[in-house]
Amino acid sequence: MRDALTRLAGLTGAVATVGLWIAGIGLVLMTAFVFAQVVWRYVLGTSLFWAEPASVMLMGWFIFLGAAVGVKEGYHLSFDVGLMVVPESWRPWFHSLSDLVVTAFGLGMAWYGWQLAAKAASGVVPGLGISRIWDFAPVIGGGVLLVLFSVERILRRAAGLKTARFGDMDDAADGTPDGHAAPGRAEAMLHQER
């Protein structure tokens, strides 16, 4: 099971890295588009008709992709309030419950995002001339990634392996037991027992 989880961690680590790159590029592009729109409107006296809808669409991508990667790394969307009052031995159960709630949330995002996209697919985004399905694609993609990353965390915990958490980050190993460098912080923790 550890070998399968190691392969899964490598795969989800690569997906998370690609998601972070897309989110980062989207943030930079959105900033450039908004800046260009301000310059064109207030300096040149005209308008870039595509800048605002493109910026809003990019914002959806970097928000939902970044949130999903935050779940994978243990920085986002968890319900840890109960951890302050329960005994230490109960905490893994609360973390798993939190991951189950996030999984359900991701399923809802993907399902309802798909329904919204299907209803809006015949429309066109003004200024861009593309299907409105792309307005809802980030919700669907983010929901699928939330499910993937949350299920991975549940499986790791069930196998007795560490998951990325605020407190666990300081204890993370720099590599795998065979001496090779792990792809990321969460993957490095995969190889440590609690």
Secondary structure, DSSP 8 states (H G I E B T S, - for coil): -HHHHHHHHHHHHHHHHHHHHHHHHHHHHHHHHHHHHHHHHHTSS---TTHHHHHHHHHHHHHHHHHHHHHHHTSSS---GGGGTS-GGGHHHHHHHHHHHHHHHHHHHHHHHHHHHHHHTTSB-TTT-SBTHHHHHHHHHHHHHHHHHHHHHHHHHHTTB----TTTGGG--SB-TTS-B-SSHHHHHHT-B-
